């Protein structure tokens, strides 16, 4: 089994950013989805991210506040799952509540480094 | 205990009741290898309750208060330690993710979950790798909220001995090999046997009045019955032998008040004032006895049937000894042991007289196993006494006296020795 990274972009990617009632509902859906993944033995781990941040860039290691990307692009959190291949990883991602708010899940395979 | 204020008594009772539940749910969360961590959190929670309630009074929902505080402490610990610490394998990934930590923690503190956790804890404490006296000590500590001193008094042992027993049990837990689950159907009956043996041991510690503190005795008897009752509440463990053991314990317990007179002398069945038998406990005993009906009676079924015979007899003289003998014959046939044979012989003495009983006792298979069991010489003493062989009786009572640690038993035997001297 390989491991895959889900990057949650835009949409409802961080349920901690909404009103208390919305948050409640949202959290329930995210929790349920992740518990299902756990039951299938696919859940490795993941965390939501706060909506601020710093960017360190280039040879000069320049530090700026951000990224404050367009709502759609901002990464709200990540998850690592187990899957045999991209097909499975993609299928598993479809249960994510982010899609109800037009969000994006970027699916990336974790590279096993050559020895 | 009786000098406590009503408030302190309420808190004491509440803490006793919740201690086992809190320890169980926290062990579920942290995993069996972190049992001590679970116990620490429970201690901290109860301490906090004591400190705060002293000023603000007991809250409206004291249990709820305790669970909320315990949950928040667990939350803190998980957040602080999730990198180094290994928690319960199945929930660990969900607890380490902020996405799921709080909702999953909340779900784990659900009432139905907690009840199951108490059962899981029972099975975990009775893991076959743990020696049986350690099992009972651990049950008293984790599920009944007894402290070391109370457990020592219960077992009439030194605190050091109890600490050693607990240490053995804790070692097993720390190894991470103790599963926190109600065993699957294949293993269930075997493991349940273990649990029932422990509960019966616990019960007998209380019932046999080995110590003068009647509050401890009642506590032990009550705890054994309570835990057995919990097993009947879960369909997986609500099996005939569980109901039979509960029936047996309740019917024995019904006689507790009549067992000791005002001076804490033991009164045997023959001498007990049956008006003092607790009718409510008998009623409940019979209720579970009926619930235990099965095609394949266990040893507890047969023992409960015998207890029922005694309970139904209005006086000692009206006891249906032949029926009881029949039950003992079944017991010796299916679940023989030297003690069972001995008890059977006593019944024989009621039907065919003491001489026949003495002959039966000589034939008991494995009687050498009873060489340190004070009830053997005590019984031989009684039988010889009834045959007016006072010299022999005296010697047997003396032997029995040397074999028992219990002050109450010693008192009883001394009384019998005196009777021999004067007869």
Interface residues (C-beta under 8 A of the other chain):
Chain A: X27 X28 X30 X31 X34 X35 X38 X43 X44 X45 X46 X47 X48 X77 X79
Chain B: X93 X94 X96 X97 X98 X99 X100 X102 X103 X104
